[in-house]
Amino acid sequence: MEPFEKILVLNNQFEASHMKDILTAKGIPHGIVSSADSVFGGVNRIEFGWGYLEAPPQYRDEIIKIYDEVEKE
């Protein structure tokens, strides 16, 4: 398995789900990590956003391009 790194911060679950669908369809390996933490009662989301998308570093530019296009919609 290739090493993953944090590529971008996601603002909400809808954004996460949409990116997941697109990247899966394109065959780009990725992971979605929520910053929800029941211990802190969601305080992490204020500082770190809803969560983040991680993937192998060689996909960084392609993922960011896709994300920018999604943001324009």
N, C-alpha and C positions, 0 to 999 in steps of 0.2 A: 504494500500500500504506500502510495506517495505521501510525503509529509504535507499537511495542510497549514495554511497561515490565514490570519484574519485579513479579509479583503475589503469589506465595507460594513458600516453600521446600518442596520435596518430600523425603520421608524415604527413599524407596527406589524401585526400578524398578517394582514392582507398583503402588504409589500413582500413579506417573507414567503408567503404561499405563491404569489405570482412569480417571484424570482425562481423559486423551487421548480415550478412547472416549466418555465422556459429553459432553465439549465438542464433539467432532466431530459426534456425533448431534444436538446442539442447534444446530449451525451457528455456534458461537462461535469466531472466529479465535484461535489460540493457538500457542505454541511451547513445547517442552520442551527445556531445556538441562541437560545433565549436567555436574556439577562434576568429573568424572573427568579427571585430567591425568597422563599417563604420566610426565612429567618429574618430578613430585613424588611419584609412587608412591601416589596416592590420599589423601595427607595433607589435601588440600582438603576431602574429604568429612567429615572430623572437624570441621572448623571451619564449613563452609558447607552441610552436609547432602548428600544424594545429588545434588541439582540444584534447578532452579527452573522454575516455569511463568511464561511471559510472555504478555501479550495487550494489546490496546488498552485504555487506561485506563477507557473508558466501560463495560467489562465487569467491572471489578474487583469490585464488590459482588455481582454475580450469581455469579462464579466462587468467591468466598469462601463464599457461602451454599452452593453445591454442595459445596465441599470440606468444610465443617462437617458437612453431611448424610452425606457419605461416611465421615467419621471416626467418626460415631455407629454405623455398621453393624458 
